[in-house]
């Protein structure tokens, strides 16, 4: 089975532009999470989606938005890009537990965004 | 808010030896989950081991084991018989479960990471 896939692999944008990153979860996984990993640091949580609804949001400005589609794939959108948005953006998918212990989050290879 | 601290930016170990990576965390929660993730140079983040806070027994996965000290809020990772393929960035992560719409969900809070290099 294919793992979590993300596109594009690399992206170079200019300050002020908009970017859309895409993620396809593992087949059967209904939850998708997005993380930002600045070089040399640990990933930071941005969003989590399940059944097209936002289930959690990290401390990121409103320039960051996301959505989940009926096939459970997801997009992360960032408007008015800043130099500080340069990072590796990771998508993770997981099964959904009705209650109790969380299922493992499986990560994709990430999209490397460079803002110049 | 929860915080996770990894105080060792870099570690190195000889092949076949044992190494321990440190992690401390701060939380007021009583029920939570702790993880160690490995991120090799290829960037794919891989789960190494997990620990439920309500379990006193330390988790083990083959050559990987943890020392979970709940009162001290410490969660260290021990890698035995280190292999060249263990070379990677290792992240300690914390998760508190939330509930919404009848389902549970959790966000991961990561530490800064420890670069582990295994030398032949």
Interface residues (C-beta under 8 A of the other chain):
Chain A: X31 X33 X35 X40 X41 X42 X43 X44 X45 X48 X50 X51 X53 X55 X56 X58 X88 X90 X92 X96 X97 X98 X99 X100 X101 X102 X104 X105 X106 X107 X108 X109 X110
Chain B: X4 X33 X37 X42 X43 X44 X45 X46 X47 X50 X52 X91 X93 X95 X97 X98 X99 X100 X101 X102 X103 X104 X105 X106 X107 X108 X109 X110 X111 X112 X113
